Amino acid sequence: MPETVIKPRVKTQPKTERPKLYKVILVNDDFTPREFVVTVLKGEFKLSEDQAHRVMITAHTRGVCVVAVFTRDIAETKATRATDAGKAKGYPLLFTTEPEE
């Protein structure tokens, strides 16, 4: 009598990776008024008055400060909109993005 080998069926499900995250970074400059920076942080990043002030002071003392972490598209959009808000008022306000380690 021949032996019958039964193999269980294995369903392969593709593993979806979590999207890579990007940091939005505020770069300090000596020309943009502090109050304006706080206003932009509150408006674009929905930070409280206290959080926005702490981010602005950290960027002022250290030169840069991570504002928030998002997926790439959202990070780039928020950084661009915040930088454009400064340009619209004639300030050299700069937000950049970089991948999170």
PyRosetta script that sets phi, psi and omega in degrees:
from pyrosetta import init, pose_from_sequence

init()
pose = pose_from_sequence("MPETVIKPRVKTQPKTERPKLYKVILVNDDFTPREFVVTVLKGEFKLSEDQAHRVMITAHTRGVCVVAVFTRDIAETKATRATDAGKAKGYPLLFTTEPEE")
pose.set_psi(1, 127.3)
pose.set_omega(1, -178.4)
pose.set_phi(2, -73.5)
pose.set_psi(2, 146.3)
pose.set_omega(2, 179.3)
pose.set_phi(3, -84.1)
pose.set_psi(3, 137.6)
pose.set_omega(3, 178.5)
pose.set_phi(4, -103.7)
pose.set_psi(4, 125.7)
pose.set_omega(4, 179.1)
pose.set_phi(5, -101.9)
pose.set_psi(5, 124.2)
pose.set_omega(5, -179.9)
pose.set_phi(6, -107.6)
pose.set_psi(6, 123.7)
pose.set_omega(6, 178.0)
pose.set_phi(7, -107.4)
pose.set_psi(7, 133.6)
pose.set_omega(7, 177.1)
pose.set_phi(8, -71.6)
pose.set_psi(8, 144.7)
pose.set_omega(8, 178.4)
pose.set_phi(9, -79.4)
pose.set_psi(9, 132.3)
pose.set_omega(9, -180.0)
pose.set_phi(10, -110.7)
pose.set_psi(10, 121.4)
pose.set_omega(10, 176.3)
pose.set_phi(11, -87.2)
pose.set_psi(11, 126.9)
pose.set_omega(11, 177.5)
pose.set_phi(12, -97.6)
pose.set_psi(12, 123.1)
pose.set_omega(12, 177.0)
pose.set_phi(13, -109.2)
pose.set_psi(13, 128.9)
pose.set_omega(13, 179.1)
pose.set_phi(14, -65.2)
pose.set_psi(14, 135.5)
pose.set_omega(14, 177.8)
pose.set_phi(15, -85.2)
pose.set_psi(15, 127.5)
pose.set_omega(15, 178.1)
pose.set_phi(16, -96.3)
pose.set_psi(16, 130.0)
pose.set_omega(16, 178.7)
pose.set_phi(17, -83.0)
pose.set_psi(17, 147.7)
pose.set_omega(17, 172.8)
pose.set_phi(18, -69.2)
pose.set_psi(18, 142.4)
pose.set_omega(18, 179.7)
pose.set_phi(19, -64.9)
pose.set_psi(19, 146.7)
pose.set_omega(19, 177.8)
pose.set_phi(20, -67.4)
pose.set_psi(20, 145.4)
pose.set_omega(20, -178.2)
pose.set_phi(21, -102.0)
pose.set_psi(21, 150.1)
pose.set_omega(21, -179.3)
pose.set_phi(22, -126.4)
pose.set_psi(22, 140.5)
pose.set_omega(22, 177.9)
pose.set_phi(23, -88.8)
pose.set_psi(23, 138.1)
pose.set_omega(23, 171.0)
pose.set_phi(24, -98.0)
pose.set_psi(24, 124.2)
pose.set_omega(24, -173.0)
pose.set_phi(25, -117.6)
pose.set_psi(25, 130.7)
pose.set_omega(25, 174.0)
pose.set_phi(26, -90.2)
pose.set_psi(26, 125.4)
pose.set_omega(26, 179.0)
pose.set_phi(27, -101.8)
pose.set_psi(27, 128.2)
pose.set_omega(27, -177.8)
pose.set_phi(28, -70.9)
pose.set_psi(28, 145.8)
pose.set_omega(28, 168.7)
pose.set_phi(29, -140.6)
pose.set_psi(29, 162.6)
pose.set_omega(29, -175.4)
pose.set_phi(30, -95.3)
pose.set_psi(30, 10.7)
pose.set_omega(30, -174.1)
pose.set_phi(31, -117.0)
pose.set_psi(31, -30.8)
pose.set_omega(31, -178.5)
pose.set_phi(32, -75.5)
pose.set_psi(32, 126.7)
pose.set_omega(32, -179.9)
pose.set_phi(33, -62.4)
pose.set_psi(33, 143.2)
pose.set_omega(33, -178.3)
pose.set_phi(34, -59.2)
pose.set_psi(34, -40.0)
pose.set_omega(34, -178.5)
pose.set_phi(35, -62.7)
pose.set_psi(35, -36.5)
pose.set_omega(35, 179.4)
pose.set_phi(36, -68.2)
pose.set_psi(36, -40.9)
pose.set_omega(36, 178.2)
pose.set_phi(37, -60.5)
pose.set_psi(37, -44.9)
pose.set_omega(37, 178.8)
pose.set_phi(38, -61.2)
pose.set_psi(38, -42.2)
pose.set_omega(38, 179.2)
pose.set_phi(39, -61.1)
pose.set_psi(39, -44.2)
pose.set_omega(39, 179.5)
pose.set_phi(40, -65.3)
pose.set_psi(40, -42.9)
pose.set_omega(40, 179.6)
pose.set_phi(41, -62.2)
pose.set_psi(41, -40.6)
pose.set_omega(41, 178.7)
pose.set_phi(42, -68.0)
pose.set_psi(42, -41.6)
pose.set_omega(42, -176.3)
pose.set_phi(43, -73.9)
pose.set_psi(43, -47.9)
pose.set_omega(43, -174.4)
pose.set_phi(44, -84.7)
pose.set_psi(44, -37.4)
pose.set_omega(44, -174.3)
pose.set_phi(45, -106.3)
pose.set_psi(45, 2.7)
pose.set_omega(45, 177.0)
pose.set_phi(46, 56.0)
pose.set_psi(46, 37.5)
pose.set_omega(46, 176.6)
pose.set_phi(47, -83.8)
pose.set_psi(47, 153.3)
pose.set_omega(47, 174.3)
pose.set_phi(48, -73.4)
pose.set_psi(48, 169.5)
pose.set_omega(48, 178.2)
pose.set_phi(49, -56.8)
pose.set_psi(49, -45.6)
pose.set_omega(49, -177.7)
pose.set_phi(50, -66.9)
pose.set_psi(50, -44.6)
pose.set_omega(50, 179.1)
pose.set_phi(51, -62.9)
pose.set_psi(51, -44.6)
pose.set_omega(51, -179.3)
pose.set_phi(52, -62.5)
pose.set_psi(52, -40.3)
pose.set_omega(52, 179.3)
pose.set_phi(53, -65.2)
pose.set_psi(53, -41.7)
pose.set_omega(53, 179.3)
pose.set_phi(54, -64.9)
pose.set_psi(54, -40.9)
pose.set_omega(54, 178.0)
pose.set_phi(55, -63.4)
pose.set_psi(55, -44.8)
pose.set_omega(55, -179.1)
pose.set_phi(56, -62.5)
pose.set_psi(56, -44.3)
pose.set_omega(56, -179.9)
pose.set_phi(57, -66.0)
pose.set_psi(57, -40.0)
pose.set_omega(57, 178.1)
pose.set_phi(58, -62.3)
pose.set_psi(58, -44.9)
pose.set_omega(58, 177.6)
pose.set_phi(59, -63.2)
pose.set_psi(59, -37.0)
pose.set_omega(59, -179.5)
pose.set_phi(60, -66.2)
pose.set_psi(60, -40.7)
pose.set_omega(60, -176.8)
pose.set_phi(61, -83.8)
pose.set_psi(61, -35.4)
pose.set_omega(61, -176.0)
pose.set_phi(62, -100.9)
pose.set_psi(62, -13.4)
pose.set_omega(62, -180.0)
pose.set_phi(63, 100.2)
pose.set_psi(63, -33.4)
pose.set_omega(63, 176.8)
pose.set_phi(64, -146.1)
pose.set_psi(64, 161.0)
pose.set_omega(64, 176.4)
pose.set_phi(65, -154.9)
pose.set_psi(65, 135.5)
pose.set_omega(65, 174.9)
pose.set_phi(66, -74.4)
pose.set_psi(66, 124.0)
pose.set_omega(66, -178.9)
pose.set_phi(67, -86.5)
pose.set_psi(67, -49.7)
pose.set_omega(67, -177.4)
pose.set_phi(68, -161.9)
pose.set_psi(68, 170.5)
pose.set_omega(68, 178.8)
pose.set_phi(69, -126.3)
pose.set_psi(69, 129.4)
pose.set_omega(69, -177.4)
pose.set_phi(70, -140.4)
pose.set_psi(70, 175.5)
pose.set_omega(70, 169.0)
pose.set_phi(71, -68.1)
pose.set_psi(71, 164.2)
pose.set_omega(71, -171.7)
pose.set_phi(72, -55.8)
pose.set_psi(72, -49.6)
pose.set_omega(72, -176.9)
pose.set_phi(73, -60.9)
pose.set_psi(73, -45.8)
pose.set_omega(73, -178.7)
pose.set_phi(74, -66.9)
pose.set_psi(74, -43.3)
pose.set_omega(74, 179.7)
pose.set_phi(75, -59.9)
pose.set_psi(75, -46.2)
pose.set_omega(75, -178.9)
pose.set_phi(76, -66.5)
pose.set_psi(76, -38.2)
pose.set_omega(76, 179.0)
pose.set_phi(77, -64.4)
pose.set_psi(77, -47.6)
pose.set_omega(77, -178.4)
pose.set_phi(78, -65.5)
pose.set_psi(78, -41.6)
pose.set_omega(78, 179.2)
pose.set_phi(79, -63.0)
pose.set_psi(79, -42.6)
pose.set_omega(79, 179.9)
pose.set_phi(80, -65.3)
pose.set_psi(80, -45.9)
pose.set_omega(80, -178.9)
pose.set_phi(81, -64.0)
pose.set_psi(81, -39.7)
pose.set_omega(81, 179.5)
pose.set_phi(82, -68.0)
pose.set_psi(82, -41.6)
pose.set_omega(82, 177.9)
pose.set_phi(83, -64.4)
pose.set_psi(83, -41.8)
pose.set_omega(83, 179.2)
pose.set_phi(84, -64.3)
pose.set_psi(84, -32.9)
pose.set_omega(84, 177.3)
pose.set_phi(85, -62.6)
pose.set_psi(85, -39.4)
pose.set_omega(85, 176.8)
pose.set_phi(86, -67.5)
pose.set_psi(86, -43.7)
pose.set_omega(86, 179.5)
pose.set_phi(87, -61.4)
pose.set_psi(87, -37.6)
pose.set_omega(87, -179.4)
pose.set_phi(88, -62.5)
pose.set_psi(88, -28.9)
pose.set_omega(88, 178.6)
pose.set_phi(89, -96.2)
pose.set_psi(89, 0.6)
pose.set_omega(89, 178.2)
pose.set_phi(90, 85.4)
pose.set_psi(90, 19.2)
pose.set_omega(90, 180.0)
pose.set_phi(91, -104.5)
pose.set_psi(91, 150.9)
pose.set_omega(91, 179.2)
pose.set_phi(92, -86.6)
pose.set_psi(92, 31.3)
pose.set_omega(92, 179.9)
pose.set_phi(93, -57.4)
pose.set_psi(93, 133.2)
pose.set_omega(93, -175.8)
pose.set_phi(94, -135.7)
pose.set_psi(94, 128.1)
pose.set_omega(94, 171.8)
pose.set_phi(95, -119.4)
pose.set_psi(95, 136.7)
pose.set_omega(95, 178.2)
pose.set_phi(96, -125.2)
pose.set_psi(96, 170.3)
pose.set_omega(96, 174.7)
pose.set_phi(97, -126.8)
pose.set_psi(97, 152.4)
pose.set_omega(97, 172.8)
pose.set_phi(98, -153.9)
pose.set_psi(98, 151.4)
pose.set_omega(98, -178.7)
pose.set_phi(99, -63.7)
pose.set_psi(99, 144.5)
pose.set_omega(99, 176.1)
pose.set_phi(100, -83.1)
pose.set_psi(100, 140.7)
pose.set_omega(100, -178.3)
pose.set_phi(101, -68.7)
pose.dump_pdb("model.pdb")
